[in-house]
Amino acid sequence: VCRFGRVWVLSVILVLSIVEVSSLYARSEDIEKINAKAEKYYDLLSESPSGDYLYDRFYDAWLDTGTVEGLEKFLKANISKTSEISGHLLLAFFYERQGKDKEALEHFNEASIKEPKPDVLYQKASVEARLSKFDAAISDLLEADKANEDKELSVKISKLLAKIYIRTGKKDSAADVWQKLIKSNPNDEEIYEDMIELQVSEGLYDQAIETSDQLLKITKDSYKTIMRQLRKADIYQYSGKNEQALEIYSKTLTLVGQGTWLENQVCSQVERVFRKQDEIRSLQGYWEKIIKDEPQRVSIKKKLAQLLLQFDETDKALDIYQEIVRITPGDKINQQAYIQALRSVSQTSKAIELMEQLCKQNQDDREFLIEMADL
């Protein structure tokens, strides 16, 4: 019995050991295993490491059959299998995606020590900037810029360098970087736009206005001109220069068509200026001036009429609505606006009279019958 018991115990231990080893082997296999689709992308990335869309495809392909933890172990294991920097870079990209900048920086650092390529130094500097290691980031960017011959990368380096200079209070250095960048890319409108947004985000409104003027000089497209004028006016608002902002809005209105969404956008921006200052009464004078200069602007007249209703100047408001209906015969929207205005000031009989006319003119429109029933 004792011998049988010992044999049984040893057999159980042996079986458990085999199961444990098999389990470990299976887990090891899971870690190392890569599906065919992911392997294809990995081979491409090994030759040309990149953290853009190709890496995204590799990452997604891996997760079709594996886990994030397995991918991390796979990338770690492959570092020791090659003397190339690709292993460190791919693991650094992985950690960036996970939001682990400290770990990512370790591998970018290893890669830059082996091969201080401009693109590697730029990627390293990007992580350093996020970790507030500004001096190291500036040093890496300057080194990358000296050795770089790629125009697209040069733009990225300059943008990041200027951003860091601004963050560290070196505004003159940032301005020098931007001016050099603009000088070497005088017709690249995107660079100007990026520069403006950076300056606005850092509260450099005067500089942003100057850059906006430079951009407007090279802008040929009419639509872009309007949008950039509006952006310039917005910047004036941010800096508290409301008169300059309103002046630009007025000029921009002359460039946009009546009843367009652009016209509505400009009007919304104008109203925001006055409401922010709690000077709604002054808005009345502004609209009246616009109407005097451009009497055909029906939408502005409607805005003035709505404003007058807020001030309980009922007769003036209704006179404007009546004029709008007269000069836009057959316009159902304007007729409805007049009816709603009458209803809002309890002139229901007059509203019903006009609604009856509207129903007769549009007998197939049941919505008008519902509105009549409401009245």
C-alpha positions in Angstrom: 0.0 0.0 0.0 2.8 2.4 0.9 4.6 1.6 -2.3 1.4 2.1 -4.3 0.8 5.4 -2.5 4.2 6.7 -3.2 3.9 5.7 -6.8 0.5 7.4 -7.0 1.8 10.6 -5.4 4.9 10.7 -7.7 2.6 10.1 -10.7 0.4 13.0 -9.7 3.4 15.3 -9.2 4.8 14.2 -12.6 1.5 14.9 -14.3 1.2 18.3 -12.7 4.7 19.2 -13.7 4.0 18.2 -17.3 0.8 20.3 -17.2 2.7 23.3 -15.7 5.5 23.0 -18.2 3.0 22.6 -21.1 1.1 25.7 -19.7 4.2 27.8 -19.6 5.2 26.6 -23.1 1.7 27.5 -24.3 2.0 30.9 -22.8 5.4 31.4 -24.3 3.9 30.3 -27.7 1.1 32.9 -27.2 3.7 35.6 -26.5 5.9 34.8 -29.5 3.2 33.9 -32.0 2.4 36.5 -34.6 -0.4 36.1 -37.2 0.4 36.3 -40.9 -1.1 39.7 -41.4 0.7 41.3 -38.5 3.9 39.6 -39.6 3.7 41.3 -43.0 3.4 44.7 -41.5 6.1 43.9 -38.9 8.6 43.0 -41.7 7.9 46.4 -43.4 8.3 48.2 -40.1 11.5 46.5 -39.3 13.0 47.8 -42.6 11.5 51.3 -42.1 10.3 52.0 -38.5 7.4 54.4 -38.4 4.8 55.4 -35.9 2.2 56.4 -38.4 -0.6 54.5 -40.2 1.6 51.4 -41.0 2.2 50.9 -37.3 -1.5 51.3 -36.6 -2.2 48.5 -39.1 0.4 46.3 -37.5 -1.0 47.0 -34.0 -4.6 46.3 -35.1 -3.6 43.2 -37.0 -1.8 41.9 -33.9 -4.9 42.4 -31.7 -6.9 40.3 -34.2 -5.4 37.2 -32.5 -3.3 38.5 -29.6 -3.2 40.8 -26.7 -1.6 44.1 -25.8 0.5 42.4 -23.2 1.6 39.8 -25.7 2.6 42.4 -28.2 4.8 44.2 -25.6 6.6 40.9 -24.8 7.0 40.1 -28.5 8.6 43.5 -29.2 10.9 43.2 -26.2 12.0 39.8 -27.3 12.8 41.0 -30.8 15.1 43.8 -29.5 17.8 41.3 -28.6 17.5 39.5 -32.0 18.8 42.4 -34.1 21.5 45.0 -33.8 19.3 47.5 -35.7 17.6 50.4 -34.0 14.2 49.3 -35.4 13.5 47.1 -32.3 13.9 50.0 -29.9 11.9 52.3 -32.1 8.9 49.9 -32.5 8.8 49.4 -28.7 9.0 53.1 -28.2 6.0 53.6 -30.5 4.2 50.9 -28.6 4.8 52.8 -25.3 3.8 56.1 -26.8 0.5 54.5 -27.8 0.0 53.3 -24.2 0.7 56.8 -22.9 3.9 55.6 -21.2 6.2 58.4 -22.2 9.0 57.6 -19.7 9.3 54.1 -21.1 9.1 55.4 -24.7 11.9 57.9 -24.0 14.2 55.1 -22.8 14.0 53.3 -26.1 14.2 56.5 -28.2 17.3 57.3 -26.3 18.8 53.9 -27.0 18.0 54.3 -30.7 19.5 57.8 -30.8 22.7 56.6 -29.2 23.1 53.9 -31.8 22.1 56.0 -34.7 21.4 59.8 -34.1 19.3 60.2 -37.2 17.3 63.4 -37.6 13.9 61.7 -37.5 14.8 59.7 -34.4 16.0 62.8 -32.6 12.8 64.6 -33.6 10.7 61.7 -32.1 12.8 61.7 -29.0 12.4 65.5 -28.6 8.6 65.1 -29.0 8.5 62.8 -26.0 10.9 65.0 -24.0 8.7 68.0 -24.6 5.7 66.1 -23.3 7.7 65.2 -20.2 8.7 68.9 -19.8 12.4 68.1 -20.5 12.6 71.2 -22.6 16.4 71.8 -22.6 17.0 68.2 -23.8 14.3 68.6 -26.4 15.8 71.8 -27.8 19.2 70.3 -27.9 17.9 67.3 -29.9 15.9 69.4 -32.3 18.9 71.7 -33.0 21.0 68.6 -33.7 18.4 67.1 -35.9 18.0 70.3 -37.8 21.7 70.4 -38.6 21.8 67.0 -40.1 18.4 67.0 -41.7 17.8 67.2 -45.5 14.1 66.3 -45.6 11.9 69.3 -46.2 8.8 67.9 -44.5 10.8 66.9 -41.4 12.4 70.3 -41.3 9.0 71.9 -41.0 8.0 69.6 -38.1 11.3 70.3 -36.3 10.8 74.1 -36.7 7.2 74.0 -35.5 8.1 71.9 -32.4 11.2 74.0 -31.6 9.1 77.3 -31.8 6.5 75.8 -29.6 9.0 74.8 -27.0 10.7 78.2 -27.2 7.3 79.9 -26.5 6.6 77.5 -23.6 10.0 78.4 -22.0 9.5 82.1 -22.4 12.0 82.5 -25.3 9.6 84.4 -27.6 12.3 86.1 -29.6 13.9 82.7 -30.4 10.5 81.4 -31.4 9.9 84.3 -33.7 13.3 83.7 -35.4 12.4 80.1 -36.0 9.1 81.0 -37.5 10.5 83.7 -39.7 13.2 81.4 -41.1 10.5 78.7 -41.7 8.3 81.2 -43.5 11.2 82.5 -45.5 12.1 79.0 -46.7 8.4 78.2 -47.4 6.9 81.6 -48.5 3.7 80.2 -50.1 2.9 77.4 -47.6 -0.4 78.6 -46.1 -0.6 75.7 -43.7 2.6 76.9 -42.0 1.0 80.4 -41.4 -2.2 78.8 -40.0 -0.2 76.6 -37.6 1.8 79.5 -36.5 -1.3 81.6 -35.8 -3.0 78.8 -33.8 0.2 78.4 -31.7 0.5 82.1 -31.1 -3.2 82.3 -30.1 -2.9 79.3 -27.8 0.0 81.0 -26.0 -1.7 84.4 -25.8 0.5 86.1 -28.3 -2.3 88.0 -29.9 -0.4 90.9 -31.5 2.0 88.4 -33.1 -1.0 86.4 -34.3 -2.5 89.5 -35.9 0.8 90.2 -37.7 0.9 86.6 -39.0 -2.7 86.8 -40.1 -1.9 89.9 -42.2 1.0 88.0 -43.8 -1.3 85.1 -44.6 -4.0 87.2 -46.0 -1.5 88.8 -48.4 -0.8 85.4 -50.1 -4.4 84.1 -49.9 -6.0 84.0 -53.4 -9.1 82.0 -52.7 -12.2 84.1 -51.9 -13.7 81.7 -49.4 -10.4 81.3 -47.5 -10.0 85.1 -47.5 -13.4 85.4 -45.7 -12.7 82.7 -43.2 -9.2 84.1 -42.4 -10.7 87.6 -42.0 -13.1 86.2 -39.5 -10.3 84.4 -37.7 -8.4 87.7 -37.5 -11.4 89.4 -36.0 -11.8 86.6 -33.5 -8.2 87.2 -32.4 -8.9 90.9 -31.9 -11.8 89.8 -29.7 -9.5 87.6 -27.6 -7.2 90.5 -27.0 -10.1 92.8 -26.0 -9.9 95.0 -29.1 -13.6 94.8 -29.9 -13.8 97.9 -32.2 -11.2 96.4 -34.5 -13.0 93.1 -34.5 -16.4 94.8 -35.4 -14.7 96.8 -38.2 -13.5 93.5 -39.8 -16.9 91.9 -39.3 -18.6 94.8 -41.1 -16.1 94.6 -44.0 -16.6 90.8 -44.2 -20.4 91.2 -44.4 -20.0 93.0 -47.7 -18.1 90.0 -49.1 -20.8 87.4 -48.3 -24.1 86.7 -49.9 -27.5 87.4 -48.4 -29.1 84.6 -46.5 -26.0 82.4 -46.6 -24.5 80.5 -43.6 -21.5 82.7 -43.9 -23.7 85.8 -43.3 -25.3 84.1 -40.3 -21.8 83.2 -39.0 -20.6 86.8 -39.2 -23.8 88.0 -37.5 -23.3 85.5 -34.7 -19.8 86.7 -34.1 -21.0 90.3 -34.0 -23.7 89.5 -31.5 -21.2 87.7 -29.3 -19.0 90.9 -29.1 -21.9 93.0 -27.8 -23.4 90.4 -25.5 -20.0 89.7 -23.9 -19.7 93.4 -23.1 -23.4 93.5 -22.0 -24.0 96.3 -24.5 -27.1 94.9 -26.3 -28.4 98.4 -26.9 -25.3 99.3 -28.9 -26.0 96.3 -31.1 -29.2 98.1 -32.3 -27.1 101.0 -33.6 -24.7 98.6 -35.2 -27.5 96.8 -37.2 -29.0 100.1 -38.1 -25.7 101.2 -39.6 -25.3 98.0 -41.6 -28.9 98.4 -43.0 -28.2 102.0 -43.9 -25.1 100.9 -45.9 -26.8 97.8 -47.3 -30.6 98.2 -47.3 -31.0 94.9 -49.2 -29.8 92.8 -46.3 -33.2 91.3 -45.2 -31.6 89.0 -42.7 -30.1 92.0 -40.8 -33.4 93.7 -40.8 -35.0 90.6 -39.2 -32.3 90.6 -36.6 -32.9 94.3 -35.9 -36.7 93.6 -35.6 -36.1 90.8 -33.2 -33.9 93.0 -31.1 -36.5 95.8 -31.0 -39.1 93.2 -29.7 -36.7 92.5 -26.8 -36.7 96.2 -26.0 -40.5 96.3 -26.2 -40.4 98.7 -29.2 -43.2 96.8 -30.8 -44.4 99.3 -33.4 -40.9 99.8 -34.8 -40.3 96.0 -34.9 -43.6 95.2 -36.7 -43.0 98.0 -39.2 -39.7 96.4 -40.1 -41.4 92.9 -40.5 -44.1 94.5 -42.6 -41.5 96.0 -44.9 -39.7 92.7 -45.2 -42.9 90.9 -46.2 -43.6 93.7 -48.7 -40.1 93.6 -50.4 -40.0 89.8 -50.5 -43.4 88.8 -51.9 -44.1 85.0 -51.8 -41.4 84.3 -49.2 -43.1 81.9 -46.8 -40.3 82.0 -44.2 -40.5 85.8 -43.9 -44.3 85.7 -43.7 -44.1 83.1 -41.0 -41.6 85.3 -39.1 -44.0 88.2 -39.3 -46.9 86.1 -38.0 -44.8 84.8 -35.1 -43.8 88.4 -34.2 -47.5 89.4 -34.2 -48.3 86.4 -32.0 -45.4 87.2 -29.6 -47.0 90.6 -28.9 -50.5 89.2 -28.6 -51.8 90.7 -31.9 -53.4 87.3 -32.6 -56.2 88.6 -34.8 -53.8 90.2 -37.3 -51.7 87.0 -37.1 -54.7 84.8 -38.0 -55.6 87.1 -40.9 -52.1 86.8 -42.4 -52.1 83.0 -41.7 -55.4 82.6 -43.6 -53.8 84.3 -46.6 -50.7 82.0 -46.3 -53.0 78.9 -46.2 -54.9 80.0 -49.3 -51.6 80.6 -51.2 -50.2 77.2 -50.1 -53.3 74.9 -49.9 -51.2 71.7 -50.2 -49.1 72.5 -47.1 -50.7 71.0 -44.1 -48.1 72.5 -41.7 -49.7 75.9 -42.3 -53.1 74.4 -41.2 -51.5 73.2 -38.0 -50.1 76.6 -37.3 -53.5 78.1 -38.0 -55.1 75.7 -35.5 -52.5 76.7 -33.0 -53.3 80.4 -33.5 
